[in-house]
Amino acid sequence: MSGKLIFGLDIGSSKIISMVGTLGDKVNIIGLSSYHFVNNPRNNDLTMISNGLICEVERAGTRIAQTLHEAQISADCSAGSVIVNLAGNHVRNIYSHSHQEMGSHPVTEDIIRYMVNEAKQVVIPSNYEILDYEIQEYLVDDDRYTINPLDLSCSTINANLNLFIAGKTPLSNLRKAISHSSYDIAKIVPSGILSAMAVLNREEKELGCCLIDIGAGTTDIVVYENGFIRYLNSIPLGGEDVTRDIASVMRVSRNLAEDLKLTHGSCGNSVNKNNNEMINIIDHRGENVNLSKKLLNDVIHERVKDILGVVKTQLNNSNLYDIINSGIVITGGAALISGMKEFGSSFFDVPVHIGIPNYEGDFADIVCSPKYASAVGALYFANDLLNNRHFQSEPASGIEFGSMIKKIKNIFKNM
C-alpha cells in the first residue's frame, strides 16, 4: 500500500471509536475499532468518561490505547498521529476583532498575520485556552467585506475572528489520557465541527445550517452561514439521558432500556397511537414482562423535547433562526431514534434531516451511520488540512492553523 494515513478518534460518553484512513483526493477507511463501555454493566469503566469529560485518566487512557491499537491492527499499519474530538459544555466560540490603518497602502501577508495575532490577544476566561480560530470576513474601509484582502489597497481594514475555546482542565485530562498510548495528537477539534465535516455539504454551510449532534452524554451545536461557523456550543444532555429515563420509569436495566429506545421506541408525532399495544420482553431477571409502548414513547418524547428545547432556546437567544435557511441536520447516536426527523421538523418549524456521513469507500456499510459522524469527520478534517483547503477557498481566508498544516504533513506516516 502507498499513501498517507491518519487516525481519527472519537471519545464519547458511551463508547470510544478509532478509525484509520488513507488521505489524498479522497478519504478511504482501512481500519476501525470501537469499545462500547456502557454496554457492559459488570466492568469498571462506566464512570471513566461522563458528559464528554475524562473522569478517570488512567482507565480512559488504557481503553483509548486499546482501541487505537486494535484499529492499527485492523489496518495493518504502523502507529501514527491522531485527530481527536473534544466534547463537553466547556467548548464554545467567541468573536474578536482587529483594526489596522492602511493609508491607502496594499494589504500584505505580514499585515494579515499581525492582525490575526492581535485579535487572538482578546481576554478569555483564565481557565480557558484557544483551541483554534477561523478568520471570517475582513471589513474594508468600513463599507465592504472580503474574505481575501491580500494586495488590496485601502484606508482601513478590520479582521473578524471566530475563536474556539475550551477549558484548560478538560483539555489537560484528555491529553494525559492519550499520552498513555504510543500515538501523538495531531489536533484536538470540537466534536460538532468534526461531525459537520462528515455530514454537511458546502451548499448547506453556505446557505445557513444548524448541526445538532446528539451523543450519549452531550449535544453539540454548530451553526454555519456563508461557509463560516457562526455559533459553537455544547450542552450536557444526550441519548443516555433518554435511556436512563426509560430504565427508571419502566423499571428495566440500562441495556434493556437502550434496546427499547432504538428497537421499539419513537419520539415522533405519532407517539399517542397504539395506546394499547404492549411490548413483550425478557427482563434482567429472566422473566417475561409486558410493557406499554405508549408509556415508552411518552418517556422518549419528553426527554427528546427537553434536549431540543435547550437547543431551541440557544438558537433564539443568539438570534440564529433567521440564518439557518437550509434547515437543521441532526446526527449522533440519538438521531437513530425513530421519528427524530419528523419530531424535529415539527418542533423547530424548519426542515430537519438526519445527518449520515457522506462517505463512499471501504467499511461504508458500517460507518455511514449518524453514530460514526464525529470519527469519520476527523479523517475528513485531516484530509482538508493536508490539502490546505480546510474551511477556505482563498489563501488568506478560513481557519488558519499556521505551522499546524506543516506539522501534520510531517507526521503523516507512509504505508
LOKE-69924 format. One line per field, with one value per residue: residue number from 1; residue in three letters; x, y, z of N, C-alpha, C in turn. Coordinates in steps of 0.05 Angstrom, whole numbers. Layout:
! LOKE-69924
n <- NUM,...
res <- ALA,...
n_x <- X,...
n_y <- Y,...
n_z <- Z,...
ca_x <- X,...
ca_y <- Y,...
ca_z <- Z,...
c_x <- X,...
c_y <- Y,...
c_z <- Z,...
//
This chain:
! LOKE-69924
n <- 1,2,3,4,5,6,7,8,9,10,11,12,13,14,15,16,17,18,19,20,21,22,23,24,25,26,27,28,29,30,31,32,33,34,35,36,37,38,39,40,41,42,43,44,45,46,47,48,49,50,51,52,53,54,55,56,57,58,59,60,61,62,63,64,65,66,67,68,69,70,71,72,73,74,75,76,77,78,79,80,81,82,83,84,85,86,87,88,89,90,91,92,93,94,95,96,97,98,99,100,101,102,103,104,105,106,107,108,109,110,111,112,113,114,115,116,117,118,119,120,121,122,123,124,125,126,127,128,129,130,131,132,133,134,135,136,137,138,139,140,141,142,143,144,145,146,147,148,149,150,151,152,153,154,155,156,157,158,159,160,161,162,163,164,165,166,167,168,169,170,171,172,173,174,175,176,177,178,179,180,181,182,183,184,185,186,187,188,189,190,191,192,193,194,195,196,197,198,199,200,201,202,203,204,205,206,207,208,209,210,211,212,213,214,215,216,217,218,219,220,221,222,223,224,225,226,227,228,229,230,231,232,233,234,235,236,237,238,239,240,241,242,243,244,245,246,247,248,249,250,251,252,253,254,255,256,257,258,259,260,261,262,263,264,265,266,267,268,269,270,271,272,273,274,275,276,277,278,279,280,281,282,283,284,285,286,287,288,289,290,291,292,293,294,295,296,297,298,299,300,301,302,303,304,305,306,307,308,309,310,311,312,313,314,315,316,317,318,319,320,321,322,323,324,325,326,327,328,329,330,331,332,333,334,335,336,337,338,339,340,341,342,343,344,345,346,347,348,349,350,351,352,353,354,355,356,357,358,359,360,361,362,363,364,365,366,367,368,369,370,371,372,373,374,375,376,377,378,379,380,381,382,383,384,385,386,387,388,389,390,391,392,393,394,395,396,397,398,399,400,401,402,403,404,405,406,407,408,409,410,411,412,413,414,415
res <- MET,SER,GLY,LYS,LEU,ILE,PHE,GLY,LEU,ASP,ILE,GLY,SER,SER,LYS,ILE,ILE,SER,MET,VAL,GLY,THR,LEU,GLY,ASP,LYS,VAL,ASN,ILE,ILE,GLY,LEU,SER,SER,TYR,HIS,PHE,VAL,ASN,ASN,PRO,ARG,ASN,ASN,ASP,LEU,THR,MET,ILE,SER,ASN,GLY,LEU,ILE,CYS,GLU,VAL,GLU,ARG,ALA,GLY,THR,ARG,ILE,ALA,GLN,THR,LEU,HIS,GLU,ALA,GLN,ILE,SER,ALA,ASP,CYS,SER,ALA,GLY,SER,VAL,ILE,VAL,ASN,LEU,ALA,GLY,ASN,HIS,VAL,ARG,ASN,ILE,TYR,SER,HIS,SER,HIS,GLN,GLU,MET,GLY,SER,HIS,PRO,VAL,THR,GLU,ASP,ILE,ILE,ARG,TYR,MET,VAL,ASN,GLU,ALA,LYS,GLN,VAL,VAL,ILE,PRO,SER,ASN,TYR,GLU,ILE,LEU,ASP,TYR,GLU,ILE,GLN,GLU,TYR,LEU,VAL,ASP,ASP,ASP,ARG,TYR,THR,ILE,ASN,PRO,LEU,ASP,LEU,SER,CYS,SER,THR,ILE,ASN,ALA,ASN,LEU,ASN,LEU,PHE,ILE,ALA,GLY,LYS,THR,PRO,LEU,SER,ASN,LEU,ARG,LYS,ALA,ILE,SER,HIS,SER,SER,TYR,ASP,ILE,ALA,LYS,ILE,VAL,PRO,SER,GLY,ILE,LEU,SER,ALA,MET,ALA,VAL,LEU,ASN,ARG,GLU,GLU,LYS,GLU,LEU,GLY,CYS,CYS,LEU,ILE,ASP,ILE,GLY,ALA,GLY,THR,THR,ASP,ILE,VAL,VAL,TYR,GLU,ASN,GLY,PHE,ILE,ARG,TYR,LEU,ASN,SER,ILE,PRO,LEU,GLY,GLY,GLU,ASP,VAL,THR,ARG,ASP,ILE,ALA,SER,VAL,MET,ARG,VAL,SER,ARG,ASN,LEU,ALA,GLU,ASP,LEU,LYS,LEU,THR,HIS,GLY,SER,CYS,GLY,ASN,SER,VAL,ASN,LYS,ASN,ASN,ASN,GLU,MET,ILE,ASN,ILE,ILE,ASP,HIS,ARG,GLY,GLU,ASN,VAL,ASN,LEU,SER,LYS,LYS,LEU,LEU,ASN,ASP,VAL,ILE,HIS,GLU,ARG,VAL,LYS,ASP,ILE,LEU,GLY,VAL,VAL,LYS,THR,GLN,LEU,ASN,ASN,SER,ASN,LEU,TYR,ASP,ILE,ILE,ASN,SER,GLY,ILE,VAL,ILE,THR,GLY,GLY,ALA,ALA,LEU,ILE,SER,GLY,MET,LYS,GLU,PHE,GLY,SER,SER,PHE,PHE,ASP,VAL,PRO,VAL,HIS,ILE,GLY,ILE,PRO,ASN,TYR,GLU,GLY,ASP,PHE,ALA,ASP,ILE,VAL,CYS,SER,PRO,LYS,TYR,ALA,SER,ALA,VAL,GLY,ALA,LEU,TYR,PHE,ALA,ASN,ASP,LEU,LEU,ASN,ASN,ARG,HIS,PHE,GLN,SER,GLU,PRO,ALA,SER,GLY,ILE,GLU,PHE,GLY,SER,MET,ILE,LYS,LYS,ILE,LYS,ASN,ILE,PHE,LYS,ASN,MET
n_x <- 17,7,11,-16,-32,-78,-102,-167,-202,-256,-279,-328,-385,-406,-379,-317,-287,-244,-212,-176,-151,-134,-107,-115,-137,-187,-217,-204,-225,-188,-183,-215,-241,-280,-302,-351,-366,-409,-443,-431,-448,-419,-367,-313,-313,-352,-355,-313,-314,-354,-408,-378,-329,-264,-260,-231,-167,-125,-152,-186,-146,-121,-162,-169,-119,-121,-163,-144,-99,-123,-150,-106,-82,-124,-119,-69,-20,31,38,9,-9,-60,-124,-167,-231,-265,-307,-361,-391,-358,-338,-337,-350,-321,-322,-273,-238,-196,-163,-135,-100,-89,-75,-82,-47,-27,-53,-13,17,44,17,-34,-21,-4,-52,-84,-56,-60,-116,-122,-106,-147,-183,-197,-233,-195,-188,-191,-170,-147,-168,-171,-179,-221,-213,-257,-298,-264,-270,-269,-249,-294,-341,-347,-342,-293,-263,-212,-164,-113,-62,-98,-111,-127,-159,-172,-175,-210,-205,-244,-249,-265,-261,-246,-256,-236,-241,-184,-173,-205,-181,-128,-135,-153,-108,-71,-94,-91,-36,-21,-18,18,12,12,-18,-46,-83,-133,-202,-265,-322,-371,-355,-324,-364,-396,-362,-367,-421,-447,-456,-423,-460,-500,-472,-461,-512,-534,-540,-558,-525,-539,-512,-527,-501,-484,-475,-471,-496,-479,-475,-472,-471,-474,-460,-455,-412,-381,-368,-415,-433,-419,-429,-442,-482,-495,-528,-559,-568,-562,-588,-641,-643,-633,-679,-719,-703,-712,-767,-793,-773,-730,-667,-607,-586,-629,-664,-638,-642,-698,-707,-684,-704,-759,-780,-804,-800,-832,-887,-928,-934,-977,-1008,-1027,-1045,-1057,-1020,-973,-907,-869,-819,-758,-738,-684,-682,-694,-747,-811,-840,-891,-894,-917,-924,-940,-926,-871,-859,-878,-842,-793,-807,-814,-763,-730,-755,-742,-685,-680,-707,-672,-633,-663,-675,-624,-613,-653,-639,-591,-604,-605,-640,-658,-617,-611,-622,-623,-641,-642,-595,-594,-552,-509,-512,-564,-596,-615,-661,-727,-771,-745,-732,-783,-806,-768,-773,-825,-820,-780,-799,-776,-743,-717,-665,-635,-569,-521,-457,-422,-396,-360,-333,-287,-314,-361,-412,-414,-397,-429,-469,-506,-481,-428,-409,-374,-324,-313,-312,-265,-226,-237,-228,-172,-156,-171,-138,-88,-91,-93,-142,-180,-240,-234,-229,-196,-128,-120,-163,-212,-201,-141,-84,-31,33,12,-8,39,62,26,31,83,80,47,44,78,51
n_y <- -24,46,116,167,166,174,174,174,194,185,202,186,190,140,105,90,106,87,102,88,122,130,184,236,249,233,207,143,92,46,16,1,7,-4,11,-3,18,26,-15,-58,-75,-98,-84,-38,10,47,98,127,164,220,258,276,287,269,228,191,185,147,98,111,125,75,47,79,73,18,15,46,15,-32,-14,-1,-51,-74,-44,-58,-28,20,54,119,188,226,254,282,284,335,342,367,415,459,476,525,585,650,718,760,821,859,920,960,1015,1035,1074,1077,1040,975,912,867,800,801,841,818,774,800,825,781,758,800,801,753,763,775,780,721,675,657,603,579,561,578,539,538,581,617,655,702,747,804,872,925,991,1005,995,951,879,827,763,754,796,806,844,884,952,1001,1044,1032,971,917,858,801,752,686,653,590,563,526,491,491,450,403,395,385,336,304,304,279,228,207,206,159,123,101,139,202,266,299,339,371,376,408,368,377,406,367,328,358,363,313,305,350,388,433,470,471,494,543,566,569,534,491,446,392,351,296,262,209,232,286,343,372,435,468,524,546,596,627,595,597,584,604,598,560,510,468,423,390,342,284,224,184,203,197,141,129,151,118,69,81,95,51,10,-25,-55,-18,-33,-60,-18,15,-18,-19,34,42,0,-7,42,111,180,211,247,212,189,181,142,73,60,17,-21,-71,-87,-144,-170,-201,-192,-165,-201,-248,-257,-259,-202,-153,-90,-23,6,58,85,79,109,159,173,176,217,262,270,278,324,358,361,382,428,459,469,499,544,566,578,616,656,673,696,665,638,662,655,602,578,532,495,446,397,335,293,240,188,188,206,163,147,129,170,218,256,274,293,332,369,387,409,449,478,483,455,391,344,278,268,235,206,230,189,145,84,35,-2,27,8,2,50,91,117,156,153,149,197,237,210,195,247,266,243,267,320,319,307,352,390,370,380,434,461,469,495,538,577,612,635,668,663,632,578,586,552,560,536,486,458,445,413,370,348,331,291,252,183,142,87
n_z <- 0,-12,6,50,119,174,241,266,323,366,425,466,511,518,487,453,392,341,280,220,166,96,61,11,-54,-39,22,48,89,125,169,232,299,358,424,467,525,561,552,581,641,682,682,702,678,671,693,673,633,628,606,563,587,611,666,694,687,678,670,626,590,582,555,510,486,475,438,396,382,365,320,290,282,252,206,190,196,216,280,285,280,313,301,345,378,417,470,512,557,562,515,467,427,414,392,360,344,300,283,232,208,142,105,49,29,3,27,61,71,119,147,151,183,229,246,256,299,336,344,370,421,453,514,549,592,650,659,611,544,477,426,369,312,267,212,190,156,127,139,97,92,120,91,58,51,49,36,24,30,10,-21,-31,-37,12,60,114,151,179,216,227,274,293,351,377,438,498,561,604,641,626,575,590,618,576,542,576,581,529,524,547,508,448,410,376,387,335,326,365,363,366,377,349,303,276,265,231,188,166,153,131,71,24,4,43,86,64,53,104,162,216,255,296,341,374,422,468,520,512,474,416,384,324,282,216,167,104,94,139,209,255,305,363,409,468,504,566,558,530,490,528,571,556,555,609,632,611,634,688,692,670,697,683,663,646,595,572,569,532,487,481,469,418,387,394,408,398,381,352,321,324,372,406,385,380,433,465,455,471,492,491,531,555,618,660,700,676,668,636,611,601,570,566,503,492,539,537,491,506,547,519,483,517,539,493,474,514,509,456,465,497,459,422,452,457,403,393,432,413,365,317,285,238,201,188,135,104,139,192,214,244,279,305,355,379,339,313,337,326,288,297,257,239,286,300,257,265,316,313,270,220,162,176,175,178,194,158,149,93,57,15,6,32,86,86,94,148,173,153,186,233,284,276,258,280,284,230,209,232,201,152,165,174,122,93,118,102,48,47,47,85,106,71,12,-9,-3,41,74,118,167,200,212,217,230,239,195,167,206,210,159,162,201,182,166,119,85
ca_x <- 0,22,-6,-13,-54,-83,-121,-189,-210,-280,-282,-355,-394,-414,-361,-293,-285,-219,-211,-152,-158,-114,-114,-107,-160,-210,-211,-213,-221,-175,-184,-231,-246,-296,-306,-376,-362,-433,-459,-423,-452,-402,-340,-309,-307,-376,-353,-287,-320,-381,-415,-356,-305,-249,-262,-211,-147,-110,-170,-193,-122,-117,-182,-163,-96,-130,-180,-126,-82,-140,-154,-80,-80,-143,-108,-42,-3,45,25,11,-18,-89,-143,-185,-253,-267,-335,-366,-403,-338,-329,-354,-336,-323,-312,-253,-234,-171,-165,-109,-99,-72,-65,-84,-27,-38,-51,7,15,53,-5,-55,-11,-4,-79,-93,-43,-72,-143,-120,-99,-172,-185,-215,-232,-169,-187,-196,-149,-156,-162,-167,-193,-229,-215,-281,-296,-249,-285,-251,-259,-320,-364,-350,-329,-279,-251,-183,-156,-85,-55,-119,-105,-150,-152,-173,-184,-217,-206,-262,-240,-282,-242,-258,-242,-244,-230,-157,-173,-213,-160,-105,-142,-153,-80,-58,-105,-80,-7,-17,-15,41,2,15,-41,-41,-101,-157,-222,-291,-337,-391,-341,-317,-389,-404,-344,-375,-449,-457,-442,-415,-484,-514,-457,-463,-539,-540,-549,-552,-519,-544,-501,-537,-487,-494,-474,-471,-508,-463,-490,-456,-487,-459,-472,-435,-389,-366,-381,-425,-440,-410,-434,-447,-498,-490,-551,-557,-583,-561,-610,-665,-640,-637,-708,-733,-696,-724,-797,-803,-760,-714,-638,-598,-583,-656,-675,-626,-654,-725,-706,-676,-718,-788,-790,-806,-804,-846,-914,-948,-929,-1002,-1021,-1022,-1047,-1060,-1000,-954,-881,-862,-790,-747,-724,-658,-685,-701,-776,-827,-854,-904,-891,-934,-910,-946,-910,-844,-857,-881,-817,-774,-816,-810,-734,-721,-766,-725,-659,-683,-716,-648,-621,-680,-671,-598,-615,-669,-624,-568,-615,-594,-661,-661,-595,-609,-640,-625,-653,-627,-587,-590,-535,-502,-527,-593,-611,-626,-687,-749,-787,-730,-734,-810,-810,-751,-785,-849,-812,-766,-814,-758,-736,-698,-656,-617,-542,-506,-431,-421,-372,-362,-307,-287,-329,-383,-436,-413,-393,-449,-490,-502,-465,-399,-404,-350,-299,-309,-306,-237,-209,-242,-214,-144,-151,-172,-113,-66,-94,-94,-168,-199,-257,-225,-227,-175,-105,-120,-188,-217,-186,-112,-71,-3,51,-1,-10,65,66,10,43,108,76,32,61,75,44
ca_y <- 0,72,138,178,158,188,161,190,184,197,194,193,183,112,89,101,96,94,96,94,129,140,211,244,261,227,191,116,80,20,1,13,-8,11,-1,7,11,26,-39,-80,-64,-112,-74,-15,32,62,126,138,187,229,283,283,294,247,229,173,188,122,78,121,123,47,39,93,60,-8,19,55,-7,-51,-2,-3,-79,-77,-31,-69,-5,28,74,145,211,225,276,273,303,347,346,378,442,480,482,547,604,678,734,780,838,874,943,970,1038,1027,1097,1071,1020,948,893,846,777,809,856,798,758,818,830,756,756,820,792,730,773,781,768,699,666,648,574,571,566,579,515,546,605,619,682,705,770,828,896,943,1019,1007,994,926,856,809,741,753,824,807,863,904,978,1011,1063,1017,943,903,829,789,725,669,637,566,560,503,491,480,425,380,391,372,308,290,300,259,202,198,202,131,107,107,156,230,282,318,361,368,391,405,346,387,413,342,317,375,356,287,303,374,394,461,486,475,513,570,576,572,508,484,418,383,324,286,238,196,249,315,351,393,453,485,539,556,615,636,577,601,577,628,592,534,505,441,421,363,324,267,199,168,213,183,113,129,156,93,49,89,95,25,-8,-45,-50,2,-45,-65,9,23,-34,-10,61,41,-21,-5,69,132,207,226,258,190,175,175,120,46,64,-8,-40,-79,-98,-167,-173,-217,-171,-171,-224,-271,-261,-249,-178,-136,-62,-6,21,86,96,81,132,184,178,185,242,283,276,290,351,373,366,400,454,474,478,519,568,578,590,641,676,682,707,649,626,675,649,574,577,504,479,434,369,321,269,228,163,192,211,137,142,131,194,242,276,285,309,356,388,399,424,473,491,486,429,375,319,262,270,210,213,230,172,122,70,11,0,46,-5,5,78,110,119,181,149,150,222,251,195,199,275,270,237,288,344,315,308,380,403,361,393,463,472,468,518,561,576,631,630,684,661,606,572,588,536,566,514,461,443,433,392,347,336,317,268,230,160,128,59
ca_z <- 0,-11,13,76,136,199,259,277,349,377,453,474,538,519,470,440,365,327,252,205,138,78,52,-16,-68,-22,45,49,115,122,195,253,323,377,451,479,553,577,547,599,669,701,682,719,660,667,702,665,617,634,593,546,602,623,695,704,666,672,658,599,573,575,535,486,473,466,414,374,374,350,293,276,273,231,182,184,192,240,296,272,295,317,303,366,384,444,477,538,556,564,488,456,410,420,369,366,320,299,265,222,190,119,89,20,22,-1,50,57,88,146,160,159,206,253,254,269,326,354,351,388,447,467,541,553,619,657,659,583,524,450,410,341,304,239,201,175,137,131,132,84,91,135,74,43,63,32,51,17,25,2,-43,-35,-25,27,82,139,149,204,214,245,280,310,367,390,464,514,588,607,656,608,555,603,623,551,533,593,575,503,528,556,484,432,388,381,380,313,330,381,348,377,365,330,278,263,254,208,166,154,144,117,46,21,-1,69,101,51,56,132,171,243,261,324,344,399,430,492,543,505,449,405,366,306,262,194,148,85,96,164,235,268,333,372,438,475,528,579,555,506,487,552,589,547,564,639,638,605,655,714,691,662,716,669,663,627,568,561,563,507,465,478,457,390,373,397,415,378,392,332,326,325,397,420,372,392,461,480,446,492,483,507,533,577,633,671,718,660,669,614,620,581,576,549,483,495,561,527,472,521,561,498,472,536,542,468,473,534,496,433,476,504,434,410,468,449,376,396,447,396,341,295,269,211,182,181,112,94,159,214,210,269,276,330,361,385,314,305,350,306,289,303,235,239,311,298,238,278,340,305,249,197,152,191,163,194,182,154,137,63,53,-3,7,49,111,84,105,177,184,143,206,249,308,268,245,290,277,201,206,240,177,132,175,168,93,85,127,85,22,51,38,107,110,57,-17,-15,14,66,88,131,191,196,233,217,226,243,169,162,226,203,135,170,218,169,161,94,89
c_x <- 17,2,0,-37,-55,-103,-142,-199,-234,-284,-309,-361,-404,-396,-337,-290,-259,-221,-184,-160,-134,-125,-104,-130,-186,-201,-221,-206,-210,-175,-202,-234,-264,-298,-330,-376,-388,-450,-453,-425,-433,-374,-338,-304,-330,-373,-327,-291,-349,-386,-392,-330,-291,-250,-242,-189,-134,-128,-179,-169,-117,-137,-178,-140,-104,-145,-163,-109,-98,-145,-128,-76,-99,-134,-82,-23,13,30,29,1,-49,-102,-164,-207,-251,-296,-337,-376,-384,-329,-348,-338,-340,-312,-292,-248,-207,-173,-137,-114,-80,-61,-63,-62,-39,-34,-31,2,23,31,-27,-46,-11,-32,-91,-82,-55,-100,-143,-113,-124,-172,-206,-214,-206,-166,-193,-171,-161,-148,-154,-181,-200,-229,-239,-279,-275,-266,-265,-264,-287,-344,-367,-334,-315,-267,-221,-174,-127,-81,-77,-111,-130,-140,-152,-182,-189,-218,-225,-255,-261,-263,-258,-242,-253,-230,-202,-157,-182,-193,-136,-111,-143,-125,-66,-68,-93,-50,-1,-12,11,34,4,-11,-33,-58,-125,-178,-249,-308,-357,-379,-334,-342,-398,-387,-355,-403,-460,-442,-437,-440,-498,-499,-459,-491,-546,-553,-541,-548,-524,-534,-508,-522,-499,-496,-475,-486,-492,-478,-470,-474,-468,-475,-450,-409,-373,-382,-389,-430,-431,-415,-440,-463,-495,-515,-548,-574,-583,-581,-636,-665,-645,-666,-724,-728,-710,-755,-807,-791,-747,-685,-631,-597,-610,-669,-664,-638,-683,-726,-702,-693,-748,-798,-791,-810,-821,-874,-935,-947,-955,-1018,-1014,-1024,-1047,-1039,-980,-929,-873,-831,-783,-730,-697,-658,-691,-731,-789,-844,-867,-902,-908,-917,-916,-930,-881,-841,-861,-856,-796,-781,-809,-780,-723,-730,-750,-698,-661,-693,-693,-635,-637,-677,-645,-599,-631,-653,-602,-577,-605,-615,-662,-639,-594,-629,-643,-635,-633,-620,-581,-574,-527,-519,-556,-609,-624,-653,-709,-765,-772,-733,-761,-815,-793,-763,-809,-840,-798,-780,-796,-752,-714,-691,-638,-590,-528,-480,-432,-395,-378,-334,-309,-300,-352,-409,-437,-414,-413,-473,-485,-483,-435,-392,-378,-324,-293,-300,-277,-219,-213,-228,-184,-138,-153,-148,-90,-67,-98,-121,-189,-214,-247,-224,-205,-152,-107,-146,-191,-200,-156,-99,-41,14,38,-3,17,70,52,22,69,103,59,52,56,71,61
c_y <- 25,94,148,170,174,171,182,178,199,185,204,185,154,94,105,89,105,85,103,100,137,165,216,258,256,210,163,103,52,4,16,-5,9,-5,12,0,12,1,-62,-70,-77,-101,-49,10,52,92,139,163,195,256,294,289,269,250,210,171,162,102,86,118,95,39,54,80,33,-4,28,32,-27,-40,-4,-31,-85,-66,-42,-47,0,49,102,166,212,252,267,294,313,353,359,407,465,489,504,565,633,693,754,796,852,896,952,993,1032,1051,1092,1052,993,931,871,822,783,824,837,783,775,821,804,753,776,812,769,738,780,767,745,690,653,618,563,575,566,554,522,572,604,648,684,730,791,852,917,971,1022,1005,969,904,840,786,739,781,827,825,884,930,989,1031,1050,989,932,873,818,759,712,650,614,561,536,505,478,453,401,374,377,342,292,284,278,231,191,192,174,113,115,125,185,244,301,343,353,387,387,385,355,394,388,329,332,369,331,289,327,378,425,479,491,496,541,582,584,547,505,454,413,355,314,260,226,216,279,319,375,409,469,498,550,577,625,620,579,591,602,623,563,531,476,441,392,346,308,242,182,177,201,154,111,133,131,72,55,85,67,3,-32,-37,-29,-9,-51,-38,19,8,-25,17,59,21,-17,23,88,159,223,235,237,176,168,153,94,48,38,-28,-46,-91,-121,-170,-193,-197,-182,-194,-250,-276,-247,-225,-163,-107,-46,10,51,99,99,106,159,192,189,213,265,290,288,319,369,381,386,428,471,486,501,546,582,591,616,663,688,693,692,637,637,667,619,568,549,485,468,405,357,296,259,204,166,199,186,131,147,156,219,263,290,303,334,377,402,418,450,490,499,458,416,350,304,261,244,217,210,215,149,109,46,17,19,34,-3,34,98,110,143,177,150,177,235,237,198,228,281,264,258,314,342,318,337,396,396,375,423,475,472,494,542,556,595,628,645,682,634,602,572,572,540,542,487,444,430,410,367,333,320,292,246,208,149,99,42
c_z <- 0,-6,40,93,161,215,267,302,360,405,463,503,541,504,461,413,353,298,241,177,122,65,24,-30,-52,1,41,76,111,147,215,277,341,403,464,509,569,573,566,628,689,702,699,703,658,674,692,647,622,621,576,560,612,653,709,683,659,659,630,580,564,553,509,471,461,439,391,364,358,322,277,265,250,205,173,177,217,255,283,291,293,316,323,372,412,449,505,537,561,536,477,438,420,396,379,340,323,277,257,203,167,103,60,11,18,24,43,75,116,161,169,183,231,263,267,297,346,363,371,416,464,494,541,582,626,656,631,566,496,436,382,336,275,231,183,157,146,122,122,82,102,116,57,56,41,49,44,10,14,-23,-48,-21,-11,49,109,133,177,199,235,249,298,325,379,416,479,541,590,621,639,587,566,608,597,541,549,587,550,506,538,532,470,408,396,373,358,317,348,370,362,362,343,303,262,250,230,184,151,142,129,91,44,19,26,86,90,57,85,143,201,245,290,326,372,405,455,516,537,478,439,384,350,285,242,178,130,87,121,188,249,298,339,402,442,501,540,580,530,507,512,573,582,558,594,647,633,627,681,713,687,679,702,671,642,598,556,553,536,483,460,463,427,374,373,401,393,393,374,340,329,352,412,407,387,422,477,472,468,479,502,507,555,593,645,691,703,659,645,624,597,589,556,529,484,517,551,509,486,536,542,488,491,538,517,466,492,521,474,443,485,479,422,425,460,422,378,410,431,369,316,277,240,192,175,158,101,115,180,207,237,264,304,335,366,361,303,318,329,311,295,282,236,263,310,280,251,301,332,283,226,187,169,176,182,180,182,141,106,55,34,-3,24,75,110,96,135,185,173,161,223,272,301,256,254,282,247,196,213,216,155,140,168,138,83,94,109,58,24,42,60,111,94,27,-27,5,41,81,102,156,184,219,233,212,230,217,163,181,218,178,143,186,206,162,133,99,70
//
